Amino acid sequence: MKLEEKTIGFISPPGWFDPSPAEFPTVCAEPVRVQQCMMSLPDFDWRIDSIAGTEPEQLRAARALGDAGCDVVAHTGTPFVWAGFKSLSEAQGRRDRLADAAGVPAVMAGISIIEAFAALGVERVALACTYYSDDWMGRWARFVGASGLNVVAAQNLAGQGLMPRHGGDNRDYWAPTPEQICASVHRIANDAPIAQAIAISGAGSRTLSLISALEDEIDRPVFGSDTALYRALAKAADVRLTPEILGAITIV
């Protein structure tokens, strides 16, 4: 008897083309269906304080996806779980409220990164923050540290000289090239040899096609906010992943 395909609902940031709904089925070893709901926030300014106040719209989107029959809801965009919070438990509370609104399990990119570190059994971690501004990077590093991990390094492309300096709300820089992402990871790996794993943050930094080579080159686990979310989503939906598709985190 053929099992019914799972339907995955994606809450996507406002006014941003989110590759995740199209990309997630490509990492699965069995067919899945996807549905998407973009957050409706006209003239959204992308400041961290503004992101912190988006929970009402997040809940609306979660309810819409639950009403559409989704089996799991996934929220892309790492800051949408940690902005405004200082602890992992506060962020988990937001995730749980999304799940209650949808009536199905929910996963969020920011928590998925911390869960991936935990699944790997590592304590000393490095954060490749790509296009994040210094403010975004600092807040993210403090949040990860507050979860109990030892953040031994956090670097962004601007600080590494790989991108001009800019504010966190400047969308002109939100699509780093594969070359920029790889150079950034190599730089932070060299600067922080004690780091046991490296996470690449920024939903605009697409990492799926880069992970295998990066892990071979620096000889430690590497994952992005996109691949961490896919891992958490597959587990929540009880969907099998294609072997090794996400690198080291595929099997943990």
C-alpha positions, 0 to 999 in steps of 0.5 A: 500500500502506498503511503500518503505523501507528507505535506510540508508548510513553509513560512517565508520571510516577507518580500524575499524569494525563498528557495527552501520550498522548492529545494527541500523535496530534492533532499528527500528520499521519498516524495513530499508535497510543499505549501508556502505562506509568505509573511505579509508585512508591507514596508517591513524594515528588517531591523532586529527590533522589527523582526522581534515583533513579527510573532503575530504574523508568524502565528497567522501564517502558521494557522493558514498552513495548518488549515491547508492540511500541512503535516509540519510547518517550517519557518525559514529565516534564522532571526525570526526565532531569536530576535528579542530573546536572550535564551533558548527556552524563550525561542522554544516558546515561540516555536511551540506557539507556532505549533499550537497555531498550526495544530502540527509540529513546527521547526524554526531555522535558529533552533535547528542550528542549535539542535544540529550542534547538539546532535553532533555532540560538539561544544566548541563551535564557530559561526560563519555569519556571512552577510550579517551586520556586526549587530546581527552577528553579535546578537546571534553569537550571544544567543548561541552562547546562551544555549550552552555552547562555547562560541569560539569564533564568530565572523562575518564577510565584512569583517573578513574583508570579503564584503563591504560593511553595511547595515543589517537591513541592507538587502543588496548584500543578502545573496553571497556567492558560493566563492564568498561563502567558501572563503569565509568558512575557510577563514574561520576554520583557520582562525579557530582550529579548536572549533569542532563544527561550523554553522553558516547563518543567513537564509540568503547564503545557500549552502546545500551544494557546498557542504560536501566539499567544505567538510572534506577540505576543513575536516569537520562538520559544516552546515548552514541555516538551510541544511540545519532546517532541512534536517530538523524538518525531515525528523519532524515529518518522519521523512527519509533524507537522501544519504549524505545529502546534508553532510555530517548532520544527515545521519545524526 
